[in-house]
Amino acid sequence: MTASWFTRNTAAALVGLLVFASLAAGAADPEPPPQDEKPDALRVCQDPNNLPNSNLKGEGFENRIAELLAGKLGVPLQYYSTPQRLGFVRNTLKFKLPGDPHYRCDVVIAAPVNSDQMAVTKPYFRSGEMLVVPADGPLAGLHKAEDLLLQPKDALGKLRIAVYDRDASGGQWLVRHGLEDQGVPYRLMDARPDFHAGEIVDHVLNGEVDAAIVWGPVAGWYARHATGKPLRLLPLAPVDAEHPTVFAMGMGLRYGEPKWKATLQKLIDENRGEIVAILKDYGIPLLDENGQLIP
């Protein structure tokens, strides 16, 4: 008998016991009732380390918006934190411990309106893919992202444009415009403790790359807090319907909770000005329905 054989078989037995226990608990522990229009606390699903959205210190724009909403509701603010990776909705909005009358959290403050995993309010902001370039130097004269294609051919061939490996729209933009050889892929899911999505912007600042394609909130936040030379953010126009570059964001919740959704929508509508002010305070580039920057 080898150790690996013992581990495999023991693991299988334990999985069987856990599945049985889970089924038994589920049979005796019914699902909580739908979230009512007035909760006893605002329970927010968040990523613990994902600025500019959120972190454990409450420094993100989602934290600021959550504080605003909790204050308007007159209820305590509570967070349930887990990294926003695959399974985020399953492990937050849809997660409940046996015997607990509540799910771990009841709202995702920033969720794409076309999500198929949760119900989402009407959008309260739109942002998009940005081409981030230095405000001085060879690319300083660009007025829109597509002006990059007007650069001399030899200059274009020398460009290094950073893009995250999971950014299908950004990568397709490079391919469609014949710039795939200029693309420098960056890993979006990095296990390093000090990793942050804004590293790609830092590398534009220090000259490791000439430009970067970045999701608007990340681009705006890190560009605003960058030291040294200023940066410009130019919205990308989509190359086709399958690769949009503008995304409408609302607040996400579980399906089957119409009263709670109506409450969230009312909060958004009544406090839209304050919410937009928070977004602008974080440097987030806001776009209209046509993908144009809103001053």
DRENZA-286544 format. One record per residue (C-alpha): residue number from 1; residue in three letters; x, y, z. Coordinates in Angstrom, 3 decimals, always signed. Layout:
REM DRENZA-286544
seq_type_east_north_up
NUM_Ala_X_Y_Z
...
//
This chain:
REM DRENZA-286544
seq_type_east_north_up
1_Met_+0.000_+0.000_+0.000
2_Thr_+1.481_+3.352_-1.040
3_Ala_+0.915_+6.717_+0.579
4_Ser_-0.623_+8.114_-2.597
5_Trp_-3.123_+5.240_-2.798
6_Phe_-4.095_+5.833_+0.841
7_Thr_-4.496_+9.578_+0.207
8_Arg_-6.668_+9.085_-2.855
9_Asn_-8.970_+6.590_-1.202
10_Thr_-9.200_+8.461_+2.061
11_Ala_-9.989_+11.658_+0.178
12_Ala_-12.721_+9.883_-1.761
13_Ala_-14.278_+8.583_+1.443
14_Leu_-14.145_+12.016_+3.059
15_Val_-15.730_+13.634_+0.004
16_Gly_-18.541_+11.095_+0.176
17_Leu_-19.148_+11.856_+3.847
18_Leu_-19.098_+15.598_+3.200
19_Val_-21.554_+15.314_+0.323
20_Phe_-23.868_+13.171_+2.478
21_Ala_-23.615_+15.644_+5.359
22_Ser_-24.257_+18.548_+3.028
23_Leu_-27.355_+16.889_+1.588
24_Ala_-28.633_+16.051_+5.038
25_Ala_-28.057_+19.587_+6.256
26_Gly_-29.691_+21.016_+3.152
27_Ala_-32.791_+18.892_+3.687
28_Ala_-33.157_+20.154_+7.261
29_Asp_-32.083_+23.731_+6.592
30_Pro_-34.360_+25.548_+4.108
31_Glu_-33.183_+28.468_+2.039
32_Pro_-33.574_+31.897_+3.633
33_Pro_-36.576_+33.951_+2.512
34_Pro_-35.905_+36.553_-0.193
35_Gln_-34.189_+39.698_+1.007
36_Asp_-36.860_+42.209_+2.000
37_Glu_-36.991_+45.818_+0.856
38_Lys_-35.549_+47.038_+4.199
39_Pro_-32.695_+44.835_+5.485
40_Asp_-31.491_+44.823_+9.098
41_Ala_-27.939_+45.370_+7.757
42_Leu_-26.371_+46.160_+4.398
43_Arg_-24.363_+43.013_+3.667
44_Val_-21.912_+43.695_+0.854
45_Cys_-19.898_+41.165_-1.161
46_Gln_-16.402_+42.508_-1.812
47_Asp_-12.900_+41.616_-2.900
48_Pro_-10.477_+42.152_+0.025
49_Asn_-7.645_+43.502_-2.172
50_Asn_-8.879_+44.996_-5.405
51_Leu_-8.406_+48.755_-5.576
52_Pro_-9.892_+50.926_-6.857
53_Asn_-13.003_+48.804_-6.224
54_Ser_-12.554_+47.630_-2.637
55_Asn_-10.225_+46.389_+0.063
56_Leu_-10.301_+45.404_+3.711
57_Lys_-9.430_+48.958_+4.770
58_Gly_-12.530_+50.323_+3.035
59_Glu_-10.496_+52.442_+0.612
60_Gly_-12.286_+51.609_-2.658
61_Phe_-15.098_+53.360_-4.487
62_Glu_-17.376_+50.384_-3.776
63_Asn_-16.680_+50.898_-0.064
64_Arg_-17.547_+54.578_-0.324
65_Ile_-20.782_+53.827_-2.160
66_Ala_-21.676_+51.098_+0.351
67_Glu_-21.147_+53.547_+3.215
68_Leu_-23.447_+56.018_+1.463
69_Leu_-26.196_+53.428_+0.952
70_Ala_-25.985_+52.057_+4.494
71_Gly_-26.304_+55.586_+5.830
72_Lys_-29.372_+56.263_+3.691
73_Leu_-30.949_+52.982_+4.839
74_Gly_-30.026_+53.671_+8.452
75_Val_-28.595_+50.179_+8.972
76_Pro_-25.136_+48.786_+9.850
77_Leu_-22.694_+48.009_+7.044
78_Gln_-21.211_+44.510_+6.930
79_Tyr_-18.791_+42.952_+4.430
80_Tyr_-18.138_+39.423_+3.304
81_Ser_-14.773_+39.300_+1.560
82_Thr_-13.386_+36.802_-0.905
83_Pro_-11.174_+37.293_-3.994
84_Gln_-13.153_+38.189_-7.099
85_Arg_-12.199_+35.187_-9.161
86_Leu_-14.116_+32.327_-10.749
87_Gly_-16.922_+31.322_-8.397
88_Phe_-17.192_+34.751_-6.754
89_Val_-20.998_+34.918_-6.991
90_Arg_-21.399_+31.309_-5.854
91_Asn_-19.149_+31.947_-2.864
92_Thr_-20.757_+35.242_-1.841
93_Leu_-24.314_+36.070_-2.915
94_Lys_-25.308_+32.398_-3.033
95_Phe_-23.325_+31.148_-0.041
96_Lys_-24.936_+30.364_+3.305
97_Leu_-23.723_+28.377_+6.292
98_Pro_-26.074_+25.723_+7.723
99_Gly_-28.315_+27.206_+10.380
100_Asp_-27.604_+30.789_+9.341
101_Pro_-30.773_+32.781_+8.513
102_His_-28.866_+34.945_+6.032
103_Tyr_-26.699_+34.524_+2.987
104_Arg_-23.168_+35.820_+3.519
105_Cys_-23.991_+39.017_+1.599
106_Asp_-26.821_+40.549_-0.408
107_Val_-25.333_+42.981_-2.921
108_Val_-22.349_+43.358_-5.242
109_Ile_-21.816_+47.104_-5.529
110_Ala_-20.356_+47.045_-9.067
111_Ala_-21.643_+44.331_-11.410
112_Pro_-21.982_+44.210_-15.213
113_Val_-25.613_+44.621_-16.226
114_Asn_-25.362_+41.732_-18.710
115_Ser_-24.344_+39.236_-16.000
116_Asp_-26.001_+35.833_-16.307
117_Gln_-25.177_+34.895_-12.698
118_Met_-27.212_+37.505_-10.853
119_Ala_-29.949_+40.070_-11.236
120_Val_-28.586_+43.575_-11.773
121_Thr_-30.095_+47.032_-11.369
122_Lys_-30.101_+49.610_-14.120
123_Pro_-26.589_+50.936_-14.748
124_Tyr_-25.296_+53.776_-12.613
125_Phe_-22.077_+54.186_-14.593
126_Arg_-20.379_+53.128_-17.782
127_Ser_-16.676_+52.798_-18.329
128_Gly_-14.548_+50.938_-20.800
129_Glu_-11.236_+49.762_-22.163
130_Met_-8.674_+52.563_-22.242
131_Leu_-5.465_+53.030_-24.156
132_Val_-3.132_+54.546_-21.560
133_Val_-0.306_+56.637_-23.011
134_Pro_+2.163_+59.195_-21.616
135_Ala_+0.977_+62.787_-21.942
136_Asp_+4.348_+63.699_-23.426
137_Gly_+6.699_+61.977_-25.847
138_Pro_+5.990_+60.335_-29.234
139_Leu_+2.344_+59.447_-28.435
140_Ala_+1.393_+62.776_-26.877
141_Gly_-0.447_+63.956_-29.987
142_Leu_-3.081_+61.216_-29.975
143_His_-6.661_+62.514_-29.726
144_Lys_-8.275_+59.095_-29.829
145_Ala_-6.973_+55.542_-29.534
146_Glu_-7.280_+54.870_-33.256
147_Asp_-4.877_+57.766_-33.961
148_Leu_-2.183_+55.332_-32.893
149_Leu_-2.519_+53.752_-36.329
150_Leu_-1.426_+57.010_-37.973
151_Gln_+2.055_+56.744_-36.499
152_Pro_+4.897_+56.071_-38.988
153_Lys_+5.182_+52.378_-39.800
154_Asp_+8.680_+52.015_-38.380
155_Ala_+7.589_+53.714_-35.132
156_Leu_+4.536_+51.439_-34.859
157_Gly_+6.732_+48.392_-35.284
158_Lys_+8.812_+49.352_-32.260
159_Leu_+5.907_+49.943_-29.877
160_Arg_+5.317_+47.732_-26.849
161_Ile_+1.665_+47.745_-25.757
162_Ala_+0.798_+45.972_-22.515
163_Val_-2.479_+44.050_-22.289
164_Tyr_-3.782_+41.552_-19.754
165_Asp_-3.912_+37.961_-20.945
166_Arg_-7.621_+37.613_-20.079
167_Asp_-8.610_+40.838_-21.804
168_Ala_-10.288_+39.457_-24.921
169_Ser_-11.520_+42.842_-26.148
170_Gly_-8.144_+44.539_-25.722
171_Gly_-6.304_+41.673_-27.364
172_Gln_-8.753_+41.602_-30.267
173_Trp_-8.329_+45.364_-30.739
174_Leu_-4.604_+44.825_-31.229
175_Val_-5.174_+41.922_-33.633
176_Arg_-7.778_+43.767_-35.690
177_His_-5.436_+46.709_-36.159
178_Gly_-2.420_+44.564_-36.998
179_Leu_-0.629_+45.274_-33.724
180_Glu_-0.530_+41.778_-32.278
181_Asp_+3.272_+41.686_-32.529
182_Gln_+3.419_+44.847_-30.444
183_Gly_+1.309_+43.315_-27.668
184_Val_+3.024_+42.473_-24.365
185_Pro_+0.838_+40.022_-22.391
186_Tyr_+0.510_+40.435_-18.631
187_Arg_-0.974_+37.866_-16.272
188_Leu_-4.173_+39.124_-14.667
189_Met_-4.370_+36.359_-12.070
190_Asp_-1.078_+36.552_-10.229
191_Ala_-0.480_+34.823_-6.907
192_Arg_+2.097_+37.356_-5.692
193_Pro_+0.897_+38.999_-2.446
194_Asp_+1.945_+42.444_-3.658
195_Phe_+0.294_+42.121_-7.085
196_His_-2.207_+44.767_-8.096
197_Ala_-3.956_+45.369_-11.402
198_Gly_-2.359_+48.799_-11.716
199_Glu_+1.118_+47.370_-12.286
200_Ile_+0.429_+47.580_-15.994
201_Val_-0.012_+51.356_-15.606
202_Asp_+3.179_+51.617_-13.532
203_His_+5.088_+50.052_-16.406
204_Val_+3.885_+52.767_-18.774
205_Leu_+5.172_+55.346_-16.315
206_Asn_+8.615_+53.807_-15.960
207_Gly_+9.010_+53.209_-19.684
208_Glu_+8.956_+49.394_-19.683
209_Val_+6.118_+49.627_-22.219
210_Asp_+4.982_+52.497_-24.436
211_Ala_+1.253_+52.118_-23.789
212_Ala_-1.238_+49.816_-22.125
213_Ile_-4.810_+48.684_-22.610
214_Val_-6.596_+48.742_-19.262
215_Trp_-10.134_+48.629_-17.834
216_Gly_-11.186_+52.216_-17.147
217_Pro_-11.490_+52.255_-13.327
218_Val_-8.047_+50.659_-12.957
219_Ala_-6.540_+53.013_-15.530
220_Gly_-8.095_+56.104_-13.968
221_Trp_-7.249_+55.288_-10.365
222_Tyr_-3.605_+54.399_-10.939
223_Ala_-3.058_+57.201_-13.441
224_Arg_-4.390_+59.706_-10.884
225_His_-2.107_+58.399_-8.151
226_Ala_+0.954_+58.025_-10.353
227_Thr_+4.014_+60.050_-9.567
228_Gly_+6.127_+61.501_-12.324
229_Lys_+4.872_+62.092_-15.836
230_Pro_+1.112_+62.446_-16.408
231_Leu_-0.883_+59.924_-18.432
232_Arg_-3.752_+60.201_-20.888
233_Leu_-6.673_+57.793_-21.169
234_Leu_-8.189_+57.215_-24.619
235_Pro_-11.319_+55.023_-24.956
236_Leu_-11.092_+52.080_-27.352
237_Ala_-13.771_+51.723_-30.005
238_Pro_-15.076_+48.120_-30.267
239_Val_-13.885_+46.079_-33.221
240_Asp_-17.074_+43.976_-33.423
241_Ala_-20.186_+43.049_-31.445
242_Glu_-18.480_+40.079_-29.801
243_His_-15.736_+42.225_-28.279
244_Pro_-17.356_+45.276_-26.644
245_Thr_-15.148_+47.892_-25.062
246_Val_-17.822_+49.809_-23.109
247_Phe_-19.499_+48.145_-20.128
248_Ala_-22.520_+49.314_-18.147
249_Met_-22.304_+48.653_-14.406
250_Gly_-25.123_+48.323_-11.885
251_Met_-25.575_+46.604_-8.521
252_Gly_-25.890_+42.823_-8.423
253_Leu_-28.199_+40.726_-6.256
254_Arg_-29.790_+37.278_-6.241
255_Tyr_-32.614_+36.454_-8.606
256_Gly_-36.094_+36.346_-7.089
257_Glu_-35.766_+39.399_-4.816
258_Pro_-37.836_+42.113_-6.568
259_Lys_-38.429_+44.198_-3.416
260_Trp_-34.707_+44.350_-2.645
261_Lys_-33.934_+45.204_-6.254
262_Ala_-36.489_+48.030_-6.164
263_Thr_-34.912_+49.341_-2.947
264_Leu_-31.432_+49.335_-4.503
265_Gln_-32.732_+51.030_-7.637
266_Lys_-34.423_+53.730_-5.573
267_Leu_-31.207_+54.313_-3.617
268_Ile_-29.278_+54.682_-6.875
269_Asp_-31.822_+57.050_-8.399
270_Glu_-32.093_+59.253_-5.302
271_Asn_-28.333_+59.449_-4.725
272_Arg_-27.006_+59.399_-8.269
273_Gly_-25.250_+62.737_-7.921
274_Glu_-23.313_+61.624_-4.834
275_Ile_-22.469_+58.286_-6.441
276_Val_-21.116_+59.957_-9.581
277_Ala_-19.089_+62.335_-7.400
278_Ile_-17.483_+59.326_-5.682
279_Leu_-16.607_+57.763_-9.045
280_Lys_-15.056_+61.010_-10.268
281_Asp_-13.122_+61.344_-7.026
282_Tyr_-11.438_+58.035_-7.919
283_Gly_-10.547_+59.264_-11.396
284_Ile_-12.810_+56.720_-13.100
285_Pro_-13.358_+57.642_-16.762
286_Leu_-17.133_+57.724_-17.284
287_Leu_-18.537_+57.070_-20.743
288_Asp_-21.909_+57.760_-22.353
289_Glu_-23.883_+55.161_-24.293
290_Asn_-21.829_+55.953_-27.410
291_Gly_-18.526_+55.314_-25.654
292_Gln_-17.564_+58.979_-25.454
293_Leu_-15.921_+60.437_-22.352
294_Ile_-18.260_+62.413_-20.103
295_Pro_-16.511_+65.622_-18.938
//
